[in-house]
Amino acid sequence: MVIIAVAVLLGILGALLLLLPRNRKSGHLEKVQSNSSAQGCKSYTKVDVALHNKRTDCWIIIKDKVYDVTSYVEEHPGGDAILTHAGDDSTEGFFGPQHATRVFDMIEDFYIGDLKQ
């Protein structure tokens, strides 16, 4: 009887562990989508972006979209490499072989608008 109760309890805990990460991910996607739609209306020129070229104020351009990555600079696994193109176009570096595919999802959290042509 005790073995059955333990097995049921472990089964419930295992199911929760499998389901919780999925819920967090879907919440993350909703947050990204709401950020993109709420902030996506704004447009910036290259001159606007160029003003944000410091560790404490870092914007980058990736494929004609503008991202404020200031809050990520200190966490960047590549150290100061993220500052190489601060205030400028980082498209080439962003799509380099050093980045795992998860950065393509993460970057949307930092989206603040589009680049004016």
C-alpha positions in Angstrom: 0.0 0.0 0.0 2.8 2.4 0.9 4.6 1.6 -2.3 1.5 2.4 -4.4 1.1 5.8 -2.5 4.7 6.7 -3.2 4.4 5.7 -6.8 1.3 7.9 -7.3 3.0 10.8 -5.5 6.1 10.5 -7.7 3.9 10.3 -10.8 2.1 13.5 -9.9 5.4 15.3 -9.1 6.9 14.1 -12.4 3.9 15.3 -14.3 4.1 18.7 -12.7 7.8 19.0 -13.6 7.0 18.2 -17.2 4.1 20.7 -17.4 5.6 23.7 -15.5 8.3 24.6 -18.0 5.8 24.6 -20.9 3.6 27.0 -19.0 6.5 29.3 -18.3 7.5 29.3 -22.0 4.0 30.1 -23.2 3.8 33.0 -20.7 7.2 34.1 -22.0 5.9 34.1 -25.6 2.8 36.1 -24.6 5.0 38.7 -22.9 7.2 38.9 -26.0 4.2 39.3 -28.3 2.7 42.0 -26.1 6.0 43.9 -25.9 6.4 43.7 -29.6 3.0 45.0 -30.4 3.0 47.7 -27.7 6.4 49.1 -28.6 6.7 48.2 -32.2 5.0 51.4 -33.5 8.1 53.5 -32.6 10.7 54.3 -35.3 14.3 55.4 -34.8 16.9 56.8 -37.1 20.5 55.6 -37.1 21.4 58.9 -35.5 19.0 58.2 -32.6 20.4 54.7 -32.1 24.0 56.0 -32.3 23.4 58.1 -29.1 23.0 54.9 -27.1 26.5 53.5 -27.4 27.6 52.8 -23.8 27.6 50.0 -21.3 24.9 51.9 -19.3 22.9 52.8 -22.4 23.2 50.2 -25.2 21.0 50.0 -28.2 21.7 47.8 -31.2 20.2 47.3 -34.7 19.5 43.8 -36.0 17.9 43.5 -39.4 16.4 47.0 -39.3 14.9 46.5 -35.8 16.1 48.4 -32.8 16.8 46.7 -29.5 17.6 48.2 -26.1 20.0 45.6 -24.6 21.3 47.7 -21.7 19.9 45.4 -19.1 21.6 42.4 -20.8 25.1 43.9 -21.2 26.4 42.6 -17.9 24.9 39.1 -18.4 26.2 38.7 -22.0 28.2 35.4 -22.0 30.6 36.9 -24.6 31.5 39.7 -22.2 32.1 43.1 -23.8 31.7 41.7 -27.3 28.1 43.0 -27.2 29.5 46.6 -26.9 31.5 46.3 -30.2 28.5 47.6 -32.2 26.7 49.5 -29.4 24.7 52.2 -31.1 25.2 50.6 -34.5 24.2 47.7 -36.7 24.9 44.3 -35.0 23.3 42.1 -37.5 26.4 40.3 -38.7 27.7 39.6 -35.2 24.3 38.6 -33.9 23.9 35.9 -36.5 27.5 34.6 -36.0 28.3 31.0 -35.1 28.9 31.8 -31.5 25.2 32.3 -30.7 22.9 29.4 -29.7 19.5 29.4 -31.3 17.9 30.5 -28.1 19.2 34.1 -28.6 16.8 34.4 -31.6 13.9 34.1 -29.1 15.5 36.1 -26.3 16.3 39.2 -28.5 12.6 40.0 -28.9 12.4 40.8 -25.2 14.6 43.9 -26.0 12.8 45.1 -29.1 11.8 48.8 -28.9 11.0 49.7 -32.5 12.0 49.8 -36.1 14.8 51.6 -37.9 13.7 54.4 -40.2 15.0 54.0 -43.7 
